[in-house]
């Protein structure tokens, strides 16, 4: 299930409420993850979608490999086993 709301804090609150009701299904953050905040997110979700934060804020831009690498590095630094990435 993808969960997203107007702000990251609203999304995280909604994710916590979803988990309390249906803990057995995978939950992904549907938007709002950035290199700066993904450490707050990884322990609560099974995955995240990322787009504009690795495209300089514009979906029309190509993925910036440096921003993508920094995003993955932030996930690894957070040490979340649920991401499927090595820590």
N, C-alpha and C positions, 0 to 999 in steps of 0.2 A: 504494500500500500504506500502510495506517495502522499506525504502530508506537507502542506505549505499554507502559510497565512500571510497577513500583511507585513509583519516584521519577523525577524529571526526569533525574538523572545516570544511572540505569539505562536510561532511555529513550534518552538520547543515546548511550550505549555500544552499545545494541542497534541504533540507527540506523547507527552507524559500521560495525558488523558486517554489517548488511544491505547497505549501500552497497558494501562490499568484495566481496560475492558477486554482487549484481545491480544494478550501477551504472546500468543503462539504464532502470529503472522509476522513476516518481515516488514519493517517500516523504514522507508527512505525519506530523507528530507528532500522535498521537491524544489527547493530554490533557496537562495540566500546564503549559501555557504561560500566563504572566502578563505583565503590563506590565513587571515587574521583571526577568524572566529571558528574555524573547523575543529579546533581543539575542544571547544565547548560542546560540540555536536556529536563527535564520533562515539562517545560512550552511550548515547541515547538511541542511536539508529543503526540499522544494518547497512546503510549506504547513503550516499548523497549524490545529487545531480549538481553539476557545475557547468556554467556557461559563461556568463558575462564577466565573471571575475578573472577568467583566464583569456578573455578577449578584449581587454582594455575597456570594459563597460558597454560594449556594443555587439549585439548578436551578429551583425553583418561583418564584423572583423574576423579574420582567421584566428585560430588558437595560437597564442604566443607560447612556444615551447618552454621559455624560461618561467613564465607565470604558471604553466601547467606543472613543471618540475617543482616549483616552490610549493604549490598546492599539495602535491603528493608527498613532498618532504614534510609539510606540516601535519599531514595525516600520520605519517610514520613516526614523527616526533611525539605525537599524542599517544602512540603505542596501542591503538585499538585493534584487537584481533578480529573483530567483526567486519573489517573492511576487506579482508582477503589479501591485504598487502603485507609483505614481510615487515617486521618491526626491527 
